[in-house]
């Protein structure tokens, strides 16, 4: 089953719009967290949160929300963004409505979800006043929850700094053969987005050369950090950079590399679903995550870059503006996703 055409039979329309482009609706008035919303959410008593964020961050965040609002339980459903996309489509096709809030590392997912009318517009005062316009839908259907990078990293116990790669092209050096680990765009939204950016910048011939390096293939962008921390591989070609940093803060011998060519940038939008079984708890969860308190929690725990401009990046992490990054283009990812998966699988024989 083709990934991006999975939803075609249920689509209200099939035109392609640029990421964040205005269609026919407009964002609703910004809302505050009110006692009435809290009470309504407590009556529902639960909220389902579908996410691609690693459980080491998602679960503590959920527990922090529960502590803030006793009586509301958060069910974290964690999987790779590409699996999450297909799961939601299958649930909707079967008229099974379980997802309240979805957060994906593949921003392109929000294009068809919005087109098909699956998303419930919701804007808080924090979002309207403190999240830059380019990080939220003008019609209020999604907002960027956080930003991370798909970075190179290496185990300093296995690779000396003077022998470490400085960029993606360096990974083609024969001395790194059989020493690298890499995640898969068919599972991970981070890697789908990163693959599109790298293919555009370096060409598919880069991946053809990389495939000859006997790279260990894993599924999720959360896995390469764990593989190099455990010493199973010396170098991670890609992976969620916040997990590299978290491991380094635990004392693991890991060094993050921002490639000289540029590093893939990954936004992580979030939305309330229109058919959410717990709509009030869903709105409250999104409101809290996007508040200064919720954004600060994510930054303090993981060091991911906040969307709320009131919150500063974690101390010790390089400022996002100081890093050379590639440009994210969700509309192109949506258009090219099936081709990316097919070409990648053929090249790496996975």
ZISULMO-V844722 format. One record per backbone hydrogen bond with DSSP energy under -0.5 kcal/mol. NH is the residue of the N-H (numbers start at 1). CO is the residue of the C=O. E is the energy in kcal/mol with one decimal. If there is no record, write none. Layout:
# ZISULMO-V844722
((NH CO E) (NH CO E))
This chain:
# ZISULMO-V844722
((6 3 -0.7) (8 5 -1.4) (10 7 -1.4) (11 7 -0.7) (11 8 -1.1) (21 18 -2.6) (27 138 -1.0) (31 123 -2.5) (34 32 -0.9) (38 34 -2.3) (39 35 -2.5) (40 36 -2.4) (41 37 -2.4) (42 38 -2.3) (43 39 -1.7) (44 40 -1.4) (45 41 -2.3) (47 73 -2.1) (49 47 -0.5) (49 75 -2.8) (50 48 -0.6) (50 101 -2.9) (51 77 -2.4) (52 103 -0.8) (57 54 -2.1) (58 54 -2.8) (59 55 -1.8) (60 55 -0.5) (61 57 -2.0) (62 58 -2.2) (63 59 -2.3) (64 60 -2.1) (65 61 -2.0) (66 62 -2.2) (67 63 -2.1) (68 64 -1.8) (69 65 -2.4) (72 69 -1.4) (73 45 -2.2) (73 71 -0.5) (75 47 -2.7) (75 73 -0.6) (76 74 -0.8) (77 49 -2.8) (77 75 -0.6) (78 76 -0.7) (79 51 -1.9) (82 187 -1.6) (83 187 -0.9) (84 80 -2.8) (85 81 -2.5) (86 82 -1.7) (87 83 -2.6) (88 84 -2.4) (89 85 -1.8) (90 86 -2.4) (91 87 -2.4) (92 88 -2.6) (93 89 -2.4) (94 90 -1.5) (95 92 -1.6) (96 91 -3.6) (97 95 -0.7) (98 96 -0.8) (100 48 -1.1) (101 48 -2.1) (102 271 -2.2) (103 50 -2.5) (104 269 -1.5) (107 105 -0.6) (109 106 -2.0) (110 107 -1.3) (111 108 -1.4) (112 108 -0.7) (113 109 -1.6) (114 110 -1.7) (115 111 -2.4) (116 112 -2.3) (117 114 -1.7) (118 113 -2.3) (119 113 -0.6) (120 272 -3.0) (121 119 -0.7) (122 140 -2.9) (125 31 -2.0) (128 124 -2.6) (129 125 -2.6) (130 126 -2.6) (131 127 -1.5) (132 130 -0.6) (132 307 -0.6) (135 132 -2.2) (136 133 -1.5) (137 142 -2.3) (138 20 -0.7) (140 137 -2.2) (143 270 -1.9) (144 135 -3.1) (145 268 -2.2) (147 305 -2.2) (148 266 -2.4) (150 264 -2.2) (151 149 -0.8) (151 239 -1.2) (152 257 -1.3) (153 236 -1.7) (154 255 -2.0) (155 234 -2.8) (156 154 -0.7) (156 253 -2.4) (157 253 -0.6) (158 155 -1.6) (159 155 -1.9) (163 160 -1.7) (164 160 -0.7) (164 161 -1.0) (171 167 -0.6) (171 168 -1.1) (172 169 -1.6) (173 170 -2.0) (176 173 -2.3) (177 174 -1.7) (178 213 -2.9) (179 176 -1.9) (181 235 -1.9) (182 216 -2.7) (184 219 -2.0) (187 184 -1.3) (188 184 -2.5) (192 188 -2.1) (193 189 -2.6) (194 190 -2.4) (195 191 -2.8) (196 192 -1.9) (197 193 -1.9) (198 194 -2.7) (199 195 -2.9) (200 196 -1.8) (201 197 -1.9) (202 198 -3.5) (203 198 -0.7) (203 199 -1.3) (206 203 -1.4) (207 203 -0.6) (208 204 -1.8) (209 205 -1.9) (210 206 -2.4) (211 207 -2.3) (212 209 -1.0) (213 210 -2.1) (214 211 -0.8) (216 180 -2.7) (218 182 -2.7) (223 220 -1.6) (224 220 -0.6) (226 222 -0.6) (226 223 -0.6) (227 223 -2.3) (228 224 -2.3) (229 225 -1.7) (230 226 -1.9) (232 227 -2.1) (233 227 -1.0) (234 179 -1.5) (235 179 -2.2) (236 153 -3.1) (237 181 -2.7) (237 235 -0.6) (238 181 -0.6) (240 221 -1.9) (241 149 -2.7) (241 239 -0.5) (243 240 -1.4) (244 240 -1.0) (245 241 -2.3) (246 242 -2.3) (247 243 -2.0) (248 244 -2.3) (249 245 -2.3) (250 246 -1.1) (251 248 -1.4) (252 247 -2.4) (254 252 -2.2) (255 154 -2.3) (257 152 -3.1) (259 257 -0.8) (260 166 -1.6) (262 259 -0.7) (263 324 -1.7) (264 150 -0.7) (266 148 -2.9) (267 265 -0.5) (268 146 -1.6) (270 143 -2.1) (271 102 -1.9) (272 120 -0.5) (273 100 -2.4) (274 118 -3.1) (276 273 -1.9) (279 276 -0.6) (282 278 -2.3) (283 279 -2.1) (284 280 -2.2) (285 281 -2.4) (286 282 -2.3) (287 283 -2.6) (288 284 -2.4) (289 285 -2.6) (290 286 -2.2) (291 287 -0.5) (291 288 -0.9) (294 288 -0.9) (295 291 -2.8) (296 292 -2.3) (297 293 -1.9) (298 294 -1.9) (299 295 -2.2) (300 296 -3.0) (301 297 -2.3) (302 298 -2.6) (303 298 -0.9) (303 299 -1.4) (304 298 -0.6) (305 147 -2.5) (307 145 -0.6) (309 130 -3.2) (309 307 -0.5) (311 308 -1.9) (317 314 -2.0) (322 319 -1.5) (323 320 -1.5) (325 323 -0.7) (326 263 -1.7) (332 329 -0.6) (333 329 -2.0) (334 330 -2.7) (335 331 -1.9) (336 332 -2.5) (337 333 -1.5) (340 336 -2.9) (341 337 -2.5) (342 338 -2.2) (343 339 -2.9) (344 340 -2.5) (345 341 -2.4) (346 342 -1.9) (347 343 -2.5) (348 344 -2.7) (349 345 -1.0) (350 345 -1.2))
